[in-house]
Amino acid sequence: METLLQDSWMNRRTFFQSLSLGLLAAALPGAAMAFDRQHRVTIARLSYTGGNDNPRPGAIRRLLLEVDKRTSIEVDTDIQTVSPRREELFEFPMVIWTGDRGFDPLSDEAIEDLRTYLLAGGFLFIDSAEGLTDGPFMESIRREIQRIFPRRDLVTLPRDHTVHQTFYLIDRPAGRIDISANFQAVFEDNRAAILVNANDLLGALARDTFGQWEFDVVPGGERQREMAFRLAINLVMYALTVDYKADQVHIPFILRRRRWRVE
């Protein structure tokens, strides 16, 4: 499985390097992907100004620890923070953009860099911690998505989409709260390049320095928290398996991980 995942992201690396955009030409030839550097998967958190870009400290590390525990993927739990304009953005198969309040508009250059990253195969997961479907953070996110992809709309992610079944079978987004029954997505061809979750996924994963859960999960309690972990693992798997995630190649692997019988 590790080989398949590595090949998947390496295919995207080849695609990155084949593009003629000046930014990519500067960013990638001398840079190593996360897989190249340590042969381990990690996730970056997007930094920005005028808001709170880290409302759930430690939650992404907890996510990666669970990926390491529950799957055969090797992870690096040293979480990187990247700005939208940094060339290191292209080192990560998945970037998380989170917040709990409105924020300043990104620069035009940052918008262009994010667009390039997403068109080249990157995956952006947006997780709102504000507890509202139409609060200031979500309004700011919709504004910036419209700038990144002005000719595309946020649409409801179908319940049968691959993200709901890459490792675990789940039927809806989960998190600390349950205020939205569906993801919102922006598609690049048939790929969900951006997913937006209003249910505060990271809030369900966050522990304090004493190892205690930081937040209650409502209304579903610990069962809902478990579903949040399963969703988080699905998201990482989705980001890593872009080249074959819609095929049947990985189904036997999923079944074996669940200890189901495979004929």
C-alpha positions as CSV (number, residue, x, y, z in Angstrom):
1,M,0.0,0.0,0.0
2,E,2.8,2.4,0.8
3,T,4.2,1.9,-2.7
4,L,0.9,2.7,-4.2
5,L,0.6,5.9,-2.2
6,Q,4.1,6.9,-3.0
7,D,3.5,6.3,-6.7
8,S,0.3,8.3,-6.5
9,W,1.9,11.4,-5.1
10,M,5.0,11.0,-7.3
11,N,2.7,11.0,-10.4
12,R,1.4,14.4,-9.2
13,R,5.0,15.5,-8.7
14,T,5.7,14.6,-12.3
15,F,2.7,16.6,-13.3
16,F,3.8,19.6,-11.2
17,Q,7.2,19.6,-12.9
18,S,5.7,19.3,-16.4
19,L,3.8,22.6,-15.9
20,S,5.3,25.6,-17.5
21,L,4.2,28.0,-14.7
22,G,7.1,30.0,-13.4
23,L,6.2,29.4,-9.8
24,L,6.3,25.7,-10.1
25,A,9.5,25.8,-12.1
26,A,11.1,27.7,-9.2
27,A,9.5,25.7,-6.5
28,L,9.8,22.0,-7.5
29,P,13.0,21.1,-9.3
30,G,15.1,21.8,-6.3
31,A,12.6,20.9,-3.7
32,A,11.8,17.5,-2.3
33,M,8.3,16.3,-1.6
34,A,7.4,15.1,1.8
35,F,7.7,11.5,0.6
36,D,11.2,12.2,-0.8
37,R,12.5,13.8,2.3
38,Q,11.5,11.3,5.0
39,H,9.3,8.7,3.2
40,R,6.6,9.8,5.6
41,V,3.3,11.5,5.2
42,T,2.6,14.8,6.9
43,I,0.0,17.6,6.6
44,A,0.5,21.3,6.5
45,R,-1.7,24.0,8.1
46,L,-2.3,27.2,6.2
47,S,-1.3,30.4,7.9
48,Y,-3.0,33.7,7.2
49,T,-3.5,37.2,8.8
50,G,-6.4,39.0,10.4
51,G,-8.0,35.9,12.0
52,N,-7.2,32.8,14.0
53,D,-5.4,30.3,11.9
54,N,-4.9,27.7,14.6
55,P,-8.0,27.4,16.8
56,R,-7.4,23.7,17.6
57,P,-3.6,23.3,18.4
58,G,-2.5,19.7,18.4
59,A,-5.5,18.3,16.6
60,I,-3.6,17.7,13.3
61,R,-0.9,15.9,15.1
62,R,-3.6,13.7,16.8
63,L,-5.1,13.0,13.4
64,L,-1.7,11.8,12.0
65,L,-1.1,9.6,15.1
66,E,-4.4,7.9,14.4
67,V,-3.5,7.5,10.7
68,D,-0.3,5.8,11.9
69,K,-2.1,3.6,14.4
70,R,-5.0,2.5,12.1
71,T,-3.4,2.2,8.7
72,S,-0.1,1.1,7.1
73,I,0.9,4.7,6.3
74,E,4.0,6.0,7.9
75,V,3.5,9.6,9.2
76,D,5.6,12.5,10.3
77,T,3.9,14.2,13.2
78,D,6.0,17.4,12.9
79,I,3.3,19.6,11.6
80,Q,4.4,22.3,9.1
81,T,2.8,25.7,8.8
82,V,2.8,27.2,5.3
83,S,1.7,30.5,4.0
84,P,-0.3,30.6,0.8
85,R,2.6,32.1,-1.0
86,R,5.4,29.9,0.1
87,E,6.8,27.4,-2.4
88,E,6.8,24.7,0.3
89,L,3.0,24.5,-0.2
90,F,3.8,22.1,-3.1
91,E,5.5,19.7,-0.8
92,F,2.3,18.5,0.8
93,P,-0.5,16.4,-0.6
94,M,-3.0,17.9,1.9
95,V,-3.3,21.4,3.4
96,I,-5.7,22.3,6.1
97,W,-7.2,25.7,6.3
98,T,-9.0,26.3,9.6
99,G,-10.4,29.2,11.7
100,D,-13.1,30.4,14.0
101,R,-13.6,34.0,12.8
102,G,-13.4,36.2,9.7
103,F,-10.0,37.1,8.3
104,D,-8.3,39.5,5.9
105,P,-8.4,38.9,2.1
106,L,-5.4,37.0,0.8
107,S,-3.0,38.8,-1.6
108,D,-3.5,38.3,-5.3
109,E,-0.2,36.4,-5.4
110,A,-1.4,34.0,-2.6
111,I,-4.6,33.4,-4.5
112,E,-2.7,32.6,-7.6
113,D,-0.4,30.2,-5.7
114,L,-3.3,28.4,-4.2
115,R,-5.0,28.0,-7.5
116,T,-1.8,26.6,-9.0
117,Y,-1.4,24.1,-6.2
118,L,-5.0,22.9,-6.5
119,L,-4.9,22.6,-10.3
120,A,-1.7,20.7,-10.0
121,G,-3.3,18.0,-7.8
122,G,-3.1,19.5,-4.3
123,F,-6.0,19.0,-1.8
124,L,-7.3,21.7,0.5
125,F,-9.5,20.8,3.4
126,I,-11.3,23.7,5.1
127,D,-12.5,23.1,8.6
128,S,-14.6,25.7,10.4
129,A,-14.4,25.9,14.2
130,E,-16.9,28.8,14.6
131,G,-20.0,26.6,15.0
132,L,-22.0,28.4,12.3
133,T,-22.7,27.5,8.7
134,D,-22.8,31.2,7.7
135,G,-20.6,32.9,10.2
136,P,-17.7,35.3,9.5
137,F,-15.1,32.5,8.9
138,M,-17.3,30.8,6.4
139,E,-18.1,34.1,4.7
140,S,-14.4,34.8,4.4
141,I,-13.8,31.3,3.0
142,R,-16.5,31.7,0.4
143,R,-15.0,35.0,-0.6
144,E,-11.6,33.5,-1.1
145,I,-12.8,30.4,-2.9
146,Q,-14.6,32.7,-5.3
147,R,-11.3,34.4,-6.0
148,I,-9.4,31.2,-6.4
149,F,-12.0,29.7,-8.8
150,P,-14.2,32.6,-10.0
151,R,-16.0,30.4,-12.6
152,R,-16.8,27.5,-10.2
153,D,-19.3,27.2,-7.4
154,L,-19.2,25.4,-4.1
155,V,-21.5,22.4,-4.5
156,T,-22.8,19.8,-2.2
157,L,-20.6,16.7,-2.2
158,P,-22.6,13.6,-3.1
159,R,-23.1,11.0,-0.4
160,D,-21.6,8.3,-2.7
161,H,-18.4,10.3,-3.3
162,T,-15.1,8.4,-2.8
163,V,-14.2,10.5,0.2
164,H,-16.9,8.7,2.2
165,Q,-15.3,5.3,1.5
166,T,-11.6,5.6,1.0
167,F,-10.9,3.6,4.2
168,Y,-14.0,3.7,6.4
169,L,-17.5,3.7,5.1
170,I,-19.2,6.9,6.4
171,D,-22.3,8.7,5.2
172,R,-21.8,12.4,6.4
173,P,-19.2,14.8,7.6
174,A,-18.5,14.6,11.4
175,G,-16.9,16.8,14.0
176,R,-17.4,18.4,17.4
177,I,-20.8,19.5,16.4
178,D,-23.4,18.4,13.8
179,I,-24.8,21.4,12.0
180,S,-24.1,20.5,8.4
181,A,-25.2,17.2,6.8
182,N,-22.9,17.5,3.8
183,F,-19.5,18.7,2.7
184,Q,-19.3,21.6,0.3
185,A,-16.8,21.0,-2.5
186,V,-15.1,22.6,-5.5
187,F,-14.3,20.1,-8.2
188,E,-11.4,20.0,-10.7
189,D,-12.6,17.6,-13.3
190,N,-13.8,14.7,-11.3
191,R,-11.6,15.4,-8.3
192,A,-12.7,17.3,-5.2
193,A,-9.8,19.8,-5.0
194,I,-11.5,21.7,-2.0
195,L,-13.7,20.3,0.7
196,V,-15.4,22.5,3.3
197,N,-16.7,21.2,6.6
198,A,-18.7,23.3,9.0
199,N,-18.8,20.7,11.8
200,D,-15.4,21.5,13.4
201,L,-13.7,18.2,12.7
202,L,-10.5,19.2,14.4
203,G,-12.4,20.2,17.5
204,A,-13.4,16.5,17.9
205,L,-9.8,15.4,17.7
206,A,-8.2,17.9,20.1
207,R,-6.6,16.9,23.4
208,D,-5.1,19.1,26.0
209,T,-1.6,18.8,27.5
210,F,-2.9,16.3,30.0
211,G,-4.3,14.0,27.3
212,Q,-8.0,14.9,28.0
213,W,-10.4,15.8,25.3
214,E,-10.7,19.5,25.0
215,F,-14.3,19.7,23.8
216,D,-17.5,17.7,24.3
217,V,-18.9,16.3,21.1
218,V,-22.6,17.0,20.6
219,P,-25.1,15.6,20.1
220,G,-23.6,12.2,19.4
221,G,-20.9,11.9,22.1
222,E,-18.1,9.5,21.8
223,R,-19.6,7.7,18.8
224,Q,-19.6,11.0,17.0
225,R,-16.0,11.5,18.0
226,E,-15.1,8.1,16.6
227,M,-16.8,9.0,13.3
228,A,-14.8,12.2,13.2
229,F,-11.5,10.2,13.5
230,R,-12.7,7.9,10.7
231,L,-13.6,10.9,8.5
232,A,-10.1,12.4,9.2
233,I,-8.4,9.2,8.1
234,N,-10.6,9.1,5.0
235,L,-9.5,12.6,4.1
236,V,-5.8,11.7,4.3
237,M,-6.4,8.6,2.2
238,Y,-8.3,10.7,-0.3
239,A,-5.4,13.2,-0.6
240,L,-2.9,10.4,-1.1
241,T,-4.7,8.2,-3.6
242,V,-5.6,10.8,-6.2
243,D,-4.5,8.7,-9.2
244,Y,-6.4,5.6,-8.4
245,K,-8.9,6.4,-5.6
246,A,-11.9,5.8,-7.9
247,D,-10.6,2.4,-9.0
248,Q,-11.1,-1.0,-7.3
249,V,-7.3,-1.4,-6.7
250,H,-7.5,-0.5,-3.1
251,I,-10.7,-2.3,-2.1
252,P,-9.0,-5.6,-1.0
253,F,-6.6,-3.6,1.1
254,I,-9.5,-1.8,2.8
255,L,-11.3,-5.1,3.4
256,R,-8.2,-6.7,4.9
257,R,-7.7,-3.8,7.2
258,R,-11.2,-4.4,8.5
259,R,-10.4,-8.2,8.8
260,W,-13.3,-8.9,6.4
261,R,-13.0,-11.9,4.2
262,V,-11.6,-11.2,0.7
263,E,-12.3,-13.9,-1.9
